[in-house]
Amino acid sequence: PIQSPALQAFDDQPERWIDVRWDIDERTKERFPARISVTAINAPGSLADIAQVVASNDANIHTLSMVRTAPDFTEMLIDLEVWDLKHLNRLLSQLKDNSSVSD
């Protein structure tokens, strides 16, 4: 099934499709890059709270940039290293539940 709205336009053009698999050997030790954007509350400890969520989920912060977008908010662009999509989704869910994250 097509899971991307952008690809639905090509549903009737099977000659343009290439069969691929994204199955990863569960024994692999390779992490994959994922870039996320987080709007954080501008308060002492917010960065530590977000880093703790990442660390407690066995992910890694590769790079981080922060821009204060308003007096009370900071926009963070975080390049993570995660094991797979399930791992990333679990981490995102916990970030959304964190009191230091606005959205």
N, C-alpha and C positions, 0 to 999 in steps of 0.2 A: 504493500500500500504506500501511496505517496504521503509523506509526512511534512512536506514543505509547500506552503502556498505558492512559492515562486516556481516550483517544478510542475504544478498542476497544469500549466499552459502546455506542457509537453506530453501530457498523458496520452494523447492520440497520435504520437510520433514514436512508436517503439524502435524504429531504426536509429534513433538518436540516443537510446539508452545503452548503458554499459553495466553489466552485472558486476557488482562489487560486494565484498563482505567486510564488515567492521568488527568481526569477532576477534578478540584479543586473547591470546593464551593467558589463562588466569595466573600462571606461574611467572609471567613477565615482571621484571622490576623496573620497567620503563614508565615514567610519568609523562603526561601529555599537557601541553600549554592550554590555558583557558584564561581569557581576559574578561574581567567583570568590572562593572561600575557600581559604586556604592555611595549613597548620600548619607553622610554621618552627621550626627549631632556634634557641634563644635563645643566640646566640653573635655575637661581633663579626664584621661583614661579611655576615651573613645577608641583611639588607635590601638591601645593595649587590648581592649575588649574584642575588637575585630581580629587582631592577630591571634588572640587566644582561641577564637572559634576556628580559625584556619588550622592552628597547631593541634587542637584537640581532635580534629578530623583527619590527622595524618596527611595534610596537604602542605604545600610549601609556597611561600611568597617569593617569587622570582624578582619582580620589580614592583615599585609602588610610586605613584605620583599623586599629589594632593593639591587641590586648588580651592581656596575659600570662595564660595559662590555667594554667600550672604553672611551677615554677622553670626548667625546661629548654625550655619551648615557648611560642611566641607565635602567637596566631590572627590572621591578617590577612584583612581583607575588602577586596578590591581591585576598583575599578571601572575596567575597561579600555576602550580604544577599539581595535577591530579591524576588518579589512576584510571578513571573512566567516567562516562557520563553519569552513571549512578552515584559515584563519589561526588562529582560536582553538584548534582542536584541536592544531595543530602547537605552539603556545605551551604549552598544557597538558602535552603530552607531554614537552617539554623541562624544564618546571618539575618534573614528577614525577621526572625523572632527576637533578635538581640535588641535591647533597649537603646543601644548607641547608634542603631541604624534607622534612618528616617524612611527610606524606601529602597 
